[in-house]
Amino acid sequence: MNIKQAKQEITNTLKAYLTKDELGNYLIPTVRQRPILLMGPPGIGKTQIMEQIAAETGVGLVAYTITHHTRQSAIGLPFIEKRTYGGQEFSVTEYTMSEILASVYQLMEKTGLKEGILFLDEINCVSETLAPMMLQFLQCKTFGNQALPEGWTIVAAGNPPEYNKSVRDFDVVTLDRVKRIDVEEDFAVWKEYAYRRGLHGAVISYLDIKKDNFYRIETTVDGLQFATARGWEDLSELILAYEKLGLRVDRNVVGQYIQLPRVAKDFANYLELYYKYQKTYHVDDILKGAWQGITVLELREAPFDEKLSVMGLILSRLSEAAGQVCRQDALTTALHGALTEFKGRLAAEAPQDILTDLVRQRQERMKRAKEAGQLDKAARDLAQRESNALEDYRQRLAREDITAADAAMDAVRDWFGGEVERRKALGTETGAQFDNAFCFLEETFGQGQELVIFVTEITAGYATSWFVETFGCDAYFRHNRELLFDDTRHRIREEIAAAKAAEREEKDHE
């Protein structure tokens, strides 16, 4: 499977394990709820999908990299207890609770969540002394004499032996007690994720041109050299931060993340060209609708890779603008729900007290989500912006000494209207950028394959596809219809050709 399919399969399995019968018992008994063993190369997102699954299903998440643990931290420390058997007293060795199991109980206490995922990474790279304990845990869901709480699913991840010399093979007894999912790298799936996370346009467009460099692990005379999905994502974060600081990412910096020298050199050269194209083709002017005729001629005559890079620049800017609109839209939706509650409580409570309580609720909700392992960056940012806006409303009421319910509602409604207007203004501005981008590309390429690629990339991008679906874009829909028509016509031609071939084959047989 690719990582997207694996995520869906784990989600389905989790839902099946947590489904209860009419008596309130788990439909699949705990003893039959096999731990999930996720095997795949390093750096393809195994850990990240666990955070996403926890957030989307609302369960808790406790994650450990098991190679960081010793036998004592995993199983607990021994102590002597007195027991009486058959009238005789004996000294018996027992164990304190495992640190890992204790973390599960602590999360349950903090969050109130009784069901969740215990994720153990690098499960097949444990030390020799810890290996028997981990096999016991996978088989019996116990560390020593203490069991994992009911309602918790074990997901373990490991790397195949070709990627790590220290891995241990599982025996048949263990493998026959787990649900094994093998995952492999898939650029198309990662690209969809990259758009959604807002990765740097240079990284996405470079890998789109040179897909073979997305994931490579090679054994050379200088040792293991590699480029992984994790490396590209972390490099993207650094490039974005460096750009804000006015710093330059050179080949040496790239090589700290992409540890395959020829790929690092190639991308560093591409990044220089990417910045050069940004200035040469005046991308900001294109999106403002103020391009020069020479820009059209230069891009029309440019090599195909250069055309793709420029389109990548345009798509990156559109994705960034669409993302701002998307975040503002989410904020206005969240604030609308909060202010509906504010209005309903005004008859019985003071306006400032209500807003104080709403802020407190959202901060506590954010804290619980973080403790449960459910809080990703987008959710955290939205929660903080909503909380900040509500706190701003409270402070304004205090400064202006507004205490009457009707006056407070009017004031808050007016301030909220400012957020709605910002959403509208951002949508209008971004819509104009989409229109200008299409006009420029139509003037440059006519109805060529470049427009097909551009429309396809907008459809693939999370923020761009959301924007055209929410705010519309006539040029996009026009080209998309043409693309669908071409696909249908191509499919019909293939079906006719297949039918004719079958007919000829039948005649030859006769």
VEXDREN-2710 file (C-alpha; in Angstrom, 1 decimal):
% VEXDREN-2710
k/r/px/py/pz
1/MET/0.0/0.0/0.0
2/ASN/1.0/3.6/-0.2
3/ILE/0.8/5.7/3.0
4/LYS/-2.6/7.1/2.2
5/GLN/-4.1/3.7/1.8
6/ALA/-2.4/2.5/4.9
7/LYS/-3.9/5.4/6.9
8/GLN/-7.4/4.5/5.7
9/GLU/-6.8/0.8/6.5
10/ILE/-5.6/1.7/10.0
11/THR/-8.6/4.0/10.5
12/ASN/-11.0/1.3/9.4
13/THR/-9.3/-1.2/11.7
14/LEU/-9.5/1.2/14.7
15/LYS/-13.2/1.8/14.1
16/ALA/-13.8/-1.9/13.9
17/TYR/-11.9/-2.6/17.1
18/LEU/-13.8/0.2/19.0
19/THR/-17.3/-0.8/17.7
20/LYS/-19.5/-2.2/20.5
21/ASP/-22.4/-4.6/20.5
22/GLU/-25.9/-4.0/22.0
23/LEU/-24.6/-4.9/25.5
24/GLY/-21.7/-2.4/25.4
25/ASN/-19.0/-5.0/24.8
26/TYR/-16.4/-4.6/22.1
27/LEU/-17.7/-6.4/18.9
28/ILE/-14.2/-7.9/18.4
29/PRO/-12.9/-9.2/21.7
30/THR/-9.7/-7.6/22.9
31/VAL/-7.9/-10.9/22.5
32/ARG/-8.8/-10.9/18.8
33/GLN/-7.8/-7.3/18.3
34/ARG/-4.5/-7.9/16.6
35/PRO/-1.8/-5.2/16.9
36/ILE/-1.1/-3.5/13.6
37/LEU/2.4/-3.9/12.3
38/LEU/3.3/-1.1/9.8
39/MET/6.4/-2.0/7.8
40/GLY/8.0/0.4/5.3
41/PRO/11.1/2.5/4.5
42/PRO/12.1/5.3/6.8
43/GLY/10.8/8.9/6.3
44/ILE/7.6/8.2/4.4
45/GLY/5.2/9.5/7.0
46/LYS/4.4/6.5/9.2
47/THR/4.5/8.6/12.4
48/GLN/2.6/11.5/10.9
49/ILE/-0.4/9.4/9.8
50/MET/-0.9/8.3/13.4
51/GLU/-1.3/11.9/14.5
52/GLN/-3.8/12.5/11.7
53/ILE/-5.8/9.3/12.6
54/ALA/-6.0/10.3/16.3
55/ALA/-7.2/13.8/15.4
56/GLU/-9.7/12.6/12.8
57/THR/-11.2/9.8/15.0
58/GLY/-11.0/11.7/18.3
59/VAL/-9.0/9.1/20.2
60/GLY/-5.9/9.5/22.3
61/LEU/-2.4/8.9/21.0
62/VAL/0.7/7.9/23.0
63/ALA/3.8/7.6/20.8
64/TYR/7.2/6.1/21.7
65/THR/10.3/5.4/19.7
66/ILE/11.1/2.1/21.3
67/THR/14.8/2.1/20.6
68/HIS/15.1/4.8/23.3
69/HIS/14.0/2.4/26.0
70/THR/15.7/-0.1/28.2
71/ARG/14.2/-3.3/29.5
72/GLN/13.6/-1.5/32.8
73/SER/11.7/1.4/31.4
74/ALA/9.6/-0.9/29.2
75/ILE/8.7/-3.6/31.7
76/GLY/9.2/-1.7/35.0
77/LEU/11.6/-2.2/37.9
78/PRO/11.5/-5.4/40.1
79/PHE/10.6/-5.3/43.8
80/ILE/10.0/-8.0/46.4
81/GLU/6.5/-8.7/47.7
82/LYS/5.5/-11.1/50.4
83/ARG/2.9/-13.7/49.5
84/THR/1.4/-16.6/51.5
85/TYR/0.7/-19.9/49.7
86/GLY/-0.5/-23.0/51.6
87/GLY/0.2/-21.4/54.9
88/GLN/3.8/-20.6/54.0
89/GLU/5.1/-17.1/53.3
90/PHE/7.2/-16.6/50.2
91/SER/9.1/-13.7/48.7
92/VAL/7.8/-12.9/45.2
93/THR/9.3/-10.7/42.5
94/GLU/6.8/-8.2/41.0
95/TYR/7.3/-5.1/38.8
96/THR/6.5/-1.5/38.9
97/MET/4.3/-0.3/36.1
98/SER/6.0/0.2/32.8
99/GLU/6.7/3.8/31.8
100/ILE/4.9/3.2/28.5
101/LEU/1.7/1.8/30.1
102/ALA/1.9/4.6/32.8
103/SER/1.9/7.1/30.0
104/VAL/-1.3/5.6/28.6
105/TYR/-3.0/5.9/32.0
106/GLN/-1.7/9.5/32.5
107/LEU/-3.2/10.5/29.1
108/MET/-6.5/8.9/30.1
109/GLU/-6.5/10.9/33.4
110/LYS/-5.6/14.2/31.8
111/THR/-8.0/14.1/28.8
112/GLY/-10.8/11.8/29.9
113/LEU/-10.3/9.7/26.7
114/LYS/-10.7/6.0/27.5
115/GLU/-9.8/4.8/24.0
116/GLY/-6.7/5.4/21.9
117/ILE/-3.6/4.3/20.0
118/LEU/-0.3/3.2/21.5
119/PHE/2.2/3.8/18.7
120/LEU/5.6/2.1/19.0
121/ASP/8.1/3.2/16.3
122/GLU/11.2/1.2/15.2
123/ILE/9.7/-1.9/16.9
124/ASN/12.2/-4.3/15.1
125/CYS/15.3/-2.4/16.1
126/VAL/15.1/-2.9/19.9
127/SER/18.1/-4.2/22.0
128/GLU/18.7/-7.8/22.6
129/THR/17.5/-7.6/26.2
130/LEU/14.3/-5.8/25.3
131/ALA/13.3/-7.9/22.3
132/PRO/11.6/-10.7/24.3
133/MET/9.5/-8.1/26.2
134/MET/8.4/-6.5/22.9
135/LEU/7.4/-9.8/21.4
136/GLN/5.4/-10.6/24.6
137/PHE/3.7/-7.2/24.3
138/LEU/2.7/-7.8/20.7
139/GLN/1.5/-11.2/21.5
140/CYS/-0.3/-10.7/24.8
141/LYS/-0.6/-6.8/25.1
142/THR/1.1/-7.0/28.5
143/PHE/4.4/-5.7/30.0
144/GLY/5.3/-8.0/32.9
145/ASN/2.0/-8.7/34.7
146/GLN/0.3/-5.4/33.6
147/ALA/-1.9/-5.2/30.6
148/LEU/-2.7/-2.4/28.1
149/PRO/-6.1/-0.9/29.0
150/GLU/-9.1/-2.2/27.1
151/GLY/-10.0/0.1/24.2
152/TRP/-6.4/0.8/23.2
153/THR/-5.0/-0.4/19.9
154/ILE/-1.3/-1.1/19.4
155/VAL/0.3/0.1/16.2
156/ALA/3.9/-0.7/15.7
157/ALA/6.1/0.5/12.9
158/GLY/9.4/-0.9/11.6
159/ASN/11.8/-0.7/8.8
160/PRO/12.6/-3.6/6.4
161/PRO/16.1/-5.0/6.8
162/GLU/17.4/-3.5/3.6
163/TYR/17.1/-0.1/5.2
164/ASN/18.5/-0.9/8.7
165/LYS/21.2/-3.4/9.5
166/SER/20.1/-3.6/13.2
167/VAL/16.6/-4.9/12.6
168/ARG/15.4/-8.1/14.0
169/ASP/13.2/-10.6/12.2
170/PHE/9.9/-11.6/13.8
171/ASP/9.2/-15.2/14.3
172/VAL/6.1/-17.0/13.0
173/VAL/4.4/-17.0/16.4
174/THR/4.6/-13.2/16.5
175/LEU/3.7/-12.5/12.9
176/ASP/0.6/-14.8/13.3
177/ARG/-0.7/-12.5/16.0
178/VAL/-0.4/-9.1/14.2
179/LYS/-2.1/-7.4/11.3
180/ARG/0.7/-6.6/9.0
181/ILE/0.6/-3.7/6.5
182/ASP/3.5/-3.1/4.1
183/VAL/3.8/0.4/2.8
184/GLU/6.0/1.9/0.1
185/GLU/6.8/5.4/-1.1
186/ASP/4.4/7.1/-3.5
187/PHE/5.2/10.5/-4.9
188/ALA/1.6/11.3/-6.1
189/VAL/0.3/10.7/-2.5
190/TRP/3.1/12.7/-1.0
191/LYS/2.5/15.6/-3.4
192/GLU/-1.1/15.8/-2.4
193/TYR/0.1/16.0/1.3
194/ALA/2.7/18.5/0.4
195/TYR/0.2/20.9/-1.2
196/ARG/-2.0/20.6/1.9
197/ARG/0.8/21.3/4.3
198/GLY/2.0/24.3/2.2
199/LEU/5.5/22.9/1.4
200/HIS/7.8/25.2/-0.6
201/GLY/6.9/25.5/-4.3
202/ALA/10.5/24.8/-5.3
203/VAL/10.5/21.4/-3.5
204/ILE/7.2/20.4/-5.1
205/SER/8.0/21.6/-8.6
206/TYR/11.5/20.1/-8.6
207/LEU/10.3/16.7/-7.5
208/ASP/7.4/16.9/-10.1
209/ILE/10.1/17.3/-12.7
210/LYS/12.5/14.7/-11.2
211/LYS/10.3/12.2/-9.5
212/ASP/13.1/9.6/-9.3
213/ASN/14.8/11.9/-6.7
214/PHE/11.9/11.9/-4.3
215/TYR/13.0/8.8/-2.5
216/ARG/16.3/7.1/-3.0
217/ILE/18.6/5.1/-0.7
218/GLU/21.9/4.0/-2.1
219/THR/24.8/2.1/-0.6
220/THR/28.1/3.6/-1.8
221/VAL/31.8/3.4/-1.0
222/ASP/31.2/6.4/1.3
223/GLY/28.4/4.6/3.1
224/LEU/24.6/5.0/3.0
225/GLN/23.3/8.0/1.0
226/PHE/19.7/8.9/0.8
227/ALA/16.9/11.3/0.0
228/THR/13.6/10.7/1.8
229/ALA/10.2/12.3/2.1
230/ARG/11.0/13.4/5.6
231/GLY/14.1/15.1/4.4
232/TRP/12.3/17.0/1.7
233/GLU/9.6/18.2/4.1
234/ASP/12.1/19.3/6.7
235/LEU/14.2/21.1/4.1
236/SER/11.1/22.9/2.9
237/GLU/10.4/24.2/6.4
238/LEU/13.9/25.5/6.6
239/ILE/13.7/27.2/3.2
240/LEU/10.5/29.0/4.2
241/ALA/12.1/30.1/7.5
242/TYR/15.3/31.3/5.7
243/GLU/13.3/33.3/3.2
244/LYS/11.6/35.2/6.0
245/LEU/15.0/35.9/7.5
246/GLY/16.5/36.9/4.2
247/LEU/19.0/34.1/4.4
248/ARG/20.3/32.0/1.5
249/VAL/19.9/28.2/1.2
250/ASP/23.0/26.9/-0.6
251/ARG/24.2/23.4/-1.5
252/ASN/25.8/22.8/1.9
253/VAL/22.5/23.5/3.6
254/VAL/20.6/21.3/1.2
255/GLY/23.1/18.5/1.8
256/GLN/22.3/18.5/5.5
257/TYR/18.8/17.3/4.7
258/ILE/19.2/15.5/1.4
259/GLN/22.1/13.2/2.1
260/LEU/22.6/12.1/-1.5
261/PRO/25.2/14.5/-2.8
262/ARG/24.3/14.5/-6.5
263/VAL/20.6/15.1/-5.7
264/ALA/21.4/17.8/-3.1
265/LYS/23.6/19.5/-5.7
266/ASP/20.9/19.2/-8.4
267/PHE/18.2/20.7/-6.2
268/ALA/20.5/23.5/-5.0
269/ASN/21.1/24.5/-8.6
270/TYR/17.4/24.2/-9.3
271/LEU/16.6/26.5/-6.3
272/GLU/18.9/29.1/-7.7
273/LEU/17.0/28.9/-11.0
274/TYR/13.7/29.0/-9.2
275/TYR/14.6/32.3/-7.6
276/LYS/16.0/33.6/-10.9
277/TYR/12.7/32.7/-12.7
278/GLN/10.8/34.5/-10.1
279/LYS/12.6/37.7/-11.0
280/THR/13.0/37.1/-14.7
281/TYR/9.3/36.3/-15.3
282/HIS/8.0/38.9/-12.8
283/VAL/5.5/36.4/-11.2
284/ASP/4.1/39.1/-8.9
285/ASP/3.2/41.2/-11.9
286/ILE/1.6/38.2/-13.7
287/LEU/-0.8/37.7/-10.7
288/LYS/-1.5/41.5/-10.7
289/GLY/-2.4/41.3/-14.4
290/ALA/0.5/43.6/-15.4
291/TRP/2.8/41.3/-17.4
292/GLN/4.8/42.5/-20.4
293/GLY/4.7/41.1/-23.9
294/ILE/8.3/40.1/-23.7
295/THR/7.5/37.9/-20.7
296/VAL/5.0/35.9/-22.8
297/LEU/7.5/35.5/-25.7
298/GLU/10.3/34.4/-23.4
299/LEU/8.3/31.8/-21.6
300/ARG/6.7/30.5/-24.9
301/GLU/10.2/29.8/-26.2
302/ALA/11.7/28.5/-22.9
303/PRO/12.6/24.8/-22.4
304/PHE/9.8/22.6/-21.1
305/ASP/11.4/22.2/-17.6
306/GLU/11.6/26.0/-17.3
307/LYS/7.9/26.3/-18.3
308/LEU/7.1/23.8/-15.5
309/SER/9.2/25.7/-13.0
310/VAL/7.4/29.0/-13.8
311/MET/4.0/27.4/-13.6
312/GLY/5.2/25.9/-10.3
313/LEU/6.0/29.5/-9.1
314/ILE/2.6/30.7/-10.1
315/LEU/0.9/27.7/-8.5
316/SER/2.8/28.2/-5.3
317/ARG/1.7/31.8/-5.0
318/LEU/-1.9/30.9/-5.8
319/SER/-1.8/28.1/-3.2
320/GLU/-0.4/30.5/-0.6
321/ALA/-3.1/33.1/-1.4
322/ALA/-5.9/30.4/-1.4
323/GLY/-4.5/29.1/1.9
324/GLN/-4.9/32.6/3.5
325/VAL/-8.5/32.7/2.3
326/CYS/-9.1/29.1/3.6
327/ARG/-7.8/30.0/7.1
328/GLN/-9.8/33.2/7.2
329/ASP/-12.9/31.2/6.2
330/ALA/-12.2/28.7/9.0
331/LEU/-11.8/31.6/11.5
332/THR/-15.1/33.2/10.6
333/THR/-16.9/29.9/10.8
334/ALA/-15.4/29.2/14.3
335/LEU/-16.2/32.7/15.5
336/HIS/-19.8/32.5/14.2
337/GLY/-20.3/29.4/16.4
338/ALA/-18.8/31.2/19.4
339/LEU/-20.9/34.3/18.9
340/THR/-24.0/32.3/18.6
341/GLU/-23.3/30.9/22.0
342/PHE/-22.4/34.4/23.2
343/LYS/-25.8/35.7/22.1
344/GLY/-27.7/32.8/23.8
345/ARG/-26.0/33.5/27.1
346/LEU/-26.4/37.3/27.2
347/ALA/-29.8/37.3/29.0
348/ALA/-28.3/35.6/32.1
349/GLU/-24.6/36.6/32.2
350/ALA/-22.4/39.7/31.8
351/PRO/-20.9/40.1/28.3
352/GLN/-17.3/40.2/29.4
353/ASP/-17.8/37.2/31.7
354/ILE/-19.2/35.2/28.7
355/LEU/-16.2/36.1/26.5
356/THR/-13.8/35.2/29.3
357/ASP/-15.4/31.8/29.6
358/LEU/-15.4/31.2/25.9
359/VAL/-11.7/32.0/25.8
360/ARG/-11.1/29.6/28.7
361/GLN/-13.1/26.8/27.0
362/ARG/-11.1/27.1/23.8
363/GLN/-7.7/27.2/25.6
364/GLU/-8.7/24.1/27.7
365/ARG/-9.9/22.3/24.5
366/MET/-6.6/23.1/22.8
367/LYS/-4.7/21.9/25.8
368/ARG/-6.6/18.6/25.9
369/ALA/-6.2/18.0/22.2
370/LYS/-2.4/18.6/22.6
371/GLU/-2.2/16.2/25.5
372/ALA/-4.2/13.6/23.5
373/GLY/-1.8/13.9/20.5
374/GLN/-4.6/15.2/18.3
375/LEU/-3.4/18.8/17.7
376/ASP/-1.8/19.4/14.4
377/LYS/-0.4/22.8/13.2
378/ALA/-3.5/23.9/11.3
379/ALA/-5.8/23.0/14.2
380/ARG/-3.5/24.7/16.7
381/ASP/-3.3/27.9/14.6
382/LEU/-7.0/28.1/14.2
383/ALA/-7.7/27.6/17.9
384/GLN/-5.2/30.3/18.8
385/ARG/-6.6/32.8/16.3
386/GLU/-10.1/32.2/17.5
387/SER/-9.1/32.5/21.1
388/ASN/-7.2/35.7/20.4
389/ALA/-10.1/37.2/18.5
390/LEU/-12.5/36.5/21.4
391/GLU/-10.0/37.9/23.9
392/ASP/-9.7/41.0/21.7
393/TYR/-13.6/41.4/21.8
394/ARG/-13.5/41.2/25.6
395/GLN/-10.8/43.8/25.9
396/ARG/-12.7/46.2/23.6
397/LEU/-15.9/45.8/25.6
398/ALA/-13.8/46.7/28.7
399/ARG/-12.1/49.7/27.1
400/GLU/-15.3/51.1/25.8
401/ASP/-17.2/50.2/29.1
402/ILE/-20.0/48.4/27.3
403/THR/-22.0/46.3/29.8
404/ALA/-25.6/46.4/28.4
405/ALA/-26.5/43.1/26.6
406/ASP/-27.9/44.8/23.4
407/ALA/-25.0/47.2/23.1
408/ALA/-22.5/44.4/23.6
409/MET/-24.2/42.2/21.0
410/ASP/-24.2/45.1/18.5
411/ALA/-20.5/45.8/19.1
412/VAL/-19.4/42.2/18.9
413/ARG/-21.5/41.7/15.7
414/ASP/-19.8/44.7/14.2
415/TRP/-16.3/43.5/15.0
416/PHE/-17.2/40.0/13.7
417/GLY/-18.4/41.7/10.5
418/GLY/-14.8/43.0/10.0
419/GLU/-13.6/39.4/9.9
420/VAL/-16.3/38.6/7.3
421/GLU/-15.3/41.5/5.2
422/ARG/-11.6/40.4/5.4
423/ARG/-12.7/37.0/4.1
424/LYS/-14.6/38.6/1.3
425/ALA/-11.7/40.9/0.4
426/LEU/-9.2/38.1/0.4
427/GLY/-11.5/36.0/-1.7
428/THR/-11.9/38.8/-4.3
429/GLU/-8.1/39.5/-4.4
430/THR/-7.3/35.8/-4.8
431/GLY/-10.0/35.3/-7.4
432/ALA/-8.4/38.1/-9.5
433/GLN/-5.0/36.4/-9.2
434/PHE/-6.5/33.1/-10.5
435/ASP/-8.1/35.0/-13.4
436/ASN/-4.8/36.8/-14.2
437/ALA/-2.8/33.5/-14.1
438/PHE/-5.2/31.8/-16.5
439/CYS/-5.2/34.9/-18.9
440/PHE/-1.4/34.9/-18.9
441/LEU/-1.0/31.2/-19.5
442/GLU/-3.7/31.3/-22.3
443/GLU/-1.9/34.1/-24.0
444/THR/1.4/32.3/-23.7
445/PHE/0.4/28.7/-24.5
446/GLY/-3.0/28.9/-26.1
447/GLN/-4.7/25.6/-25.5
448/GLY/-1.5/23.6/-25.2
449/GLN/-0.6/20.8/-22.7
450/GLU/0.7/23.4/-20.3
451/LEU/-2.9/24.5/-19.5
452/VAL/-3.8/20.9/-18.9
453/ILE/-1.0/20.5/-16.4
454/PHE/-1.9/23.8/-14.7
455/VAL/-5.6/22.8/-14.3
456/THR/-4.6/19.3/-13.0
457/GLU/-2.2/20.9/-10.4
458/ILE/-4.9/23.3/-9.2
459/THR/-7.3/20.3/-8.8
460/ALA/-4.6/18.4/-6.9
461/GLY/-3.8/21.2/-4.6
462/TYR/-5.8/21.3/-1.3
463/ALA/-6.1/25.0/-0.9
464/THR/-6.4/25.8/-4.7
465/SER/-9.1/23.2/-5.2
466/TRP/-11.0/24.4/-2.1
467/PHE/-10.8/28.0/-3.4
468/VAL/-12.3/27.3/-6.8
469/GLU/-15.0/25.1/-5.3
470/THR/-15.9/27.8/-2.7
471/PHE/-15.4/31.0/-4.7
472/GLY/-15.5/29.8/-8.3
473/CYS/-13.2/30.5/-11.2
474/ASP/-14.7/30.6/-14.7
475/ALA/-11.4/29.9/-16.5
476/TYR/-10.7/26.9/-14.3
477/PHE/-14.2/25.4/-14.9
478/ARG/-14.0/26.0/-18.6
479/HIS/-10.6/24.3/-19.0
480/ASN/-11.7/21.5/-16.7
481/ARG/-14.7/20.8/-18.8
482/GLU/-12.5/20.7/-21.9
483/LEU/-10.1/18.4/-20.1
484/LEU/-12.9/16.0/-19.1
485/PHE/-14.2/16.1/-22.7
486/ASP/-10.8/15.2/-24.0
487/ASP/-10.5/12.4/-21.5
488/THR/-13.9/11.0/-22.5
489/ARG/-13.1/11.3/-26.2
490/HIS/-9.8/9.5/-25.6
491/ARG/-11.5/6.7/-23.6
492/ILE/-14.1/6.2/-26.3
493/ARG/-11.3/6.0/-29.0
494/GLU/-9.5/3.4/-26.9
495/GLU/-12.8/1.4/-26.5
496/ILE/-13.4/1.5/-30.2
497/ALA/-9.8/0.4/-30.9
498/ALA/-10.1/-2.4/-28.4
499/ALA/-13.4/-3.6/-30.0
500/LYS/-11.9/-3.6/-33.5
501/ALA/-8.9/-5.5/-32.2
502/ALA/-11.1/-8.1/-30.6
503/GLU/-13.2/-8.4/-33.8
504/ARG/-10.0/-8.9/-35.9
505/GLU/-8.7/-11.5/-33.4
506/GLU/-12.1/-13.3/-33.6
507/LYS/-11.9/-13.4/-37.4
508/ASP/-8.3/-14.6/-37.4
509/HIS/-9.4/-17.4/-35.1
510/GLU/-12.2/-18.4/-37.4
END
